Every structure is written in structure tokens, then in C-alpha cells.
């Protein structure tokens, strides 16, 4: 369903030559159905199972479920249909991964602190995913606008999907709101993780590859927000910082767990 919807939005939003009428009721309903099936599978096979198993596959699947849900809710207030092909295609890739990679058994499946840390961590990841999709959309639209403006005549460069894109400044403000919210949630994840580590491991933080990349990504996004506030960073500068922070974040938990589970065959 995710893949079919991704193709549908690509075909009707990016390739069409006539303005769209917004998100149709059946499109909104179809995304909800896919989210419902995906969410039910995640709950039954991860959270309601006798043994909590969580690894890179489960993280990516939960992350994309939340990201699509955020995009769906965001679509009520903003015309962001051009983001859906990216979000739904990524969800189609990540949703079936837990069926092939079982993850590792949690050493502390019932701790409230652990579940809270897991929830905030996945929420922060999903918000950064959505912000990155929006940043890529802005970059793509800017390139198309510059190319079309240089070659077209008398405003024809506004035809096609670019007609229905919100103003780029509005999209940029939305991206930084998402990044700010994700940064706040990531900070909360740090605090909860430190509290959990102290109670379960007896120390504030375990220094490993995951911790290193999370700290680096936190610093990158902190500098990006500071640059936006102090110097008005936007455009390609903001995109580069967003992609750099996102890549570091993906190298943290999903990346380190992928290396351990798939390459090194260690749980």
C-alpha cells in the first residue's frame, strides 16, 4: 500500500500538468489504512510480544510509521503532497524489515525509563526524518524554479506541480519548527537516557559509537538552530547542515545496530 500510494502521489503531483485540488478524502483514508495495518503489526510483533526485541529494523520501521503519521497530520494544515512520494517510498522500504531481522532482546523490557527513552528517541528520529524530507523538497523546488525561470516565457515556469507548493519561506519556517521540535525531543531523550543509564547500569552514560554520533548530531542541529537565529541561515547552507546532522543521527542507533546485527552477527 505504501509503495502504491508513493507511485500515485509521484504520478499525480510531480508529473501532472494541471493544478491539483489538494489531498482527496480517499487519499487521506488510504494513508490512514496503511498506517493502521503497519501500526497494528508493530504493536503485535514488538511491543505486545512476550519478549521485547528491538534492533535497526524495528527502529527504522517505527521511525517511518511515525514520520508518515506526522506528514499525514501536517497535511491537514499545509499543502505538502510533494513530500508524500519520499515519505511513503521510505516507509515501503522500512515497514517489512522486522520480518527479516528479528533484532535483539531487550535487557530491561519492563522498565518505564527504558520505554520512555525508546519513545522519545523514535519520536526525535521521525521528526528529523520529516524535516529532512521537507529540506530536500525545498532544494528540489528551488532548482526547478531557477531552471524554469531561466528557460520559460511569461510565467509558464509556474505550471505543473510548482503551482501548488507553499511559499518557500513558509516551507523554510516549517522546516525549522520541525527541527526545533526534534531538537527539544532529542534533548529530552538524552536526559531520560542518562537517568535510565544511572538506574540500570550505575553510570550516567556509556560512551560508544551510538553515543558519539548522537552527541555529534545534537551539536550539529544546535549550531544549525543558532545559525538560523543569529545569522538567518537558509537555502543550501541550512540544507547541508540538516543533511549532515541527519546522517550522523542515522549512523547512531540504526547504523551501529546494522553493523552489529548484519555485518558482525552480534546481538
N, C-alpha and C positions, 0 to 999 in steps of 0.2 A: 504493500500500500504506500509506504514512504517513497519507494522508487517510482511508482506510477504517478504519484502526486508531484514529485520533483520534475518528472518529464512534462507533466501537464502545465505546471507553472512556467517552466522554461519555454514551452511551446506557445503559451498564450500570453506571456508577459514580456519575454525578451525578444521573441521572433515575430510577434504580431506587428501589424502596421496601422491598426486603429486603436484609439484610446479604450482602455478597459473601464468597466463600471464599478470597480472596487472588488473586494472579496465577496464572492457569491455565497449565499447560505449553504448550498450543497458542498462548496469547497471548505468552508469553515467546519461543517459537520463531518466531512470525510477526514479532515485532520484530527478532529476530536476522536473519531472511531479508532484511527491508527494509534493515537496516544493512549486510548483506553486499553487496547489489546496489549500494547507494549508495556504500559504500567502494570497491568494485571500479571504479565509474565515476570516482570522484575520483582514484584512483591512476592509472588508464589515461589519463585526459584531462588531468591536471595534473602529477603527479609523474613518471610514466613516459614522458611525451611528449618528443619531441625538443627542444622549446622550452618552458621553464617560463614559463607565463603565469598571472598572479595579479592579481586585482582585487577589487572589492567583492563580486561574485557568487561567486567562488571562496571568499572569506573567509567569507561567510555560510553557504555550503554546508558547508564543512569545520567551521565552528563548530557548526552544528546536528547534524552527524553525531556529533561528539564529545559534544555535550550529550545526545543521545538515548542514546548508549552509556553515559555516566555515569549517567543515570537508570535504564537497564536494570540496570547493576551495583548501583546503590543499592537497587533494588527487591528484591534478594536479602535485604537486611538490614532494610529499613523498608517499611511499608505506605504507599507514596506513589503508588498508582494514580491518585489525583485530579490528579497533576501531568501524567500522560501525555497527556490531551487537548490541553493547551497545548503541550507539547514536540513531539508528533507533528504537530500542525497547523502549527507553525512550521517543522518540518522539511519538511513537504509543500510549503510556500511557497518555501523556500530551496533545496531539492535541485535543481530544474530550472533555476535561474538561470544556471549556467555555459553552458547550451546557447544562451542568448540574448545573453549578454555575455561576450566572449572574454577580457577582462582585458588587462593589459599584459605585454609580455615582460620578464622579469627581467633587469636589467643584469649580474647576477652569479649565474647559475643553479647553479653548482657549488660555491660557497663553503660550507664546513662551518659557518662562523659565521652565514651568512645562513639556511641551512636550520634551524639550531638556534634562531635568533631567531624564525623563522616558526613552528616547532613550539611553542615556549614561549608565543608570542603567542596562537596559536589555542587552546591549552590554557587560558590565563588567561581569554580571552573566553568559552569554553564553560563554565568553572566559574562565572563571574559570571552567565551566562545561566541555569544551573541554580539558582543561589542566588536569582536574581530570580523565577523560576517558583515556588520554594518560598515566598518572601516574599509573592507575590501570592496563593498558596493560603492562607497563614495569615490574610491580610487578609480574604479571602472567607469563610473558615470562621468568623472572629470576628464578621463582620457577620451571618452566618446564625445563629450561636449566640445573639447578643444579640436578634435579631428573633424567633427561635423561642422563646427563654426568656420574652420579653415577651408572647407571644400563646398559647403552648401550655399544656396541662394535664399535671400529674403525670409529667413526664419524657418526654412524647411528642416533645419537641424533639430527642431523641437519635435519632429514626428517620431512615431514609434514609441517604445517603452519610456523614453526620457520625458515624455509629456506628463506622466503620472508619478514621477519621482518628487517627493517633497523637496523644498529648497535645500540646497547643500548645507547652508548654515544651520538650518533646523536639524538636519541629519547629524551634523557635527556635534551640536549641543546634546543630541540624544546619545551619541556615542560616549561622550564624556560623562553624561549622567550614568550610563551603564558601567563605565569603568570606575567611576567614583563609588557606586553601589557595590561592585565586585571587590574593589579595594577594601571597603569597610568590612565586607563579609570575610574576606581573606584575613584581615587583621583579627577579627573575632575567632576565626579558625585557629590562628596562632595561639591566642590566649587560651582557648579551650584545649588545644593540643598540649600546651605546656602544663596546664592543670591536670590533664589526664596522664601525661608522662610522669609527673611528680607522684601521683597517687598509685599508678600501676607499676612504673619502673623505678621509682625512687630517685629520679633526677629530672631536671627541668626540660631538657631537650637532648635527643640523641643525634649526634652530628653524623650524617651520612649523605649520599648523593641526593636523596629526595629533599632533605632539609636544605642543602646547599642551593639547589635550583629554586626552591620555593622562596628562600630569602633573596636570591638574586632577582627573581621575578617581582617580588614585593618592592624591592628598591627601584627597579625599572619603572614600574607603574607609579610609584611615589614621585619619581623625578618627572615622569610624563605629566602628572597632575599639577606638580609645581610649575613646570614649564608652561602649561596651559594657563595657569592662574597669573604667573608673573610676566610671561613674555607673549602670551597669546598663541602658542604653538597650534598649528593646524596643518591640513593638507598632507604632503608627503612626509614632513617631519613627524607629525603625530602618527601616521601610518607605520613608519619604520619603528618607532618606539613601541607601538601597540603590538606589532608582529614579533619584535624581539622579546617583549615580556611574555607574550602568549607561548612562543616556542620554548622559553625557559620553563614556563609553568607546565607545559606538556611533557617536558623532559623530567619533571619532578616525579610525581606518583605514576602516571601511566607509562612514561618512558622507562623508569627504573624497574617497575614491576614487569614490563615486557621483556627487558633484558634478563631478569632473574627467572621468569617463568618459561619463556620460549627459547632463549639462547643458551642460558646456563642450566636450565631444567632444575631450578631450585625454588622451593616454596618459602 
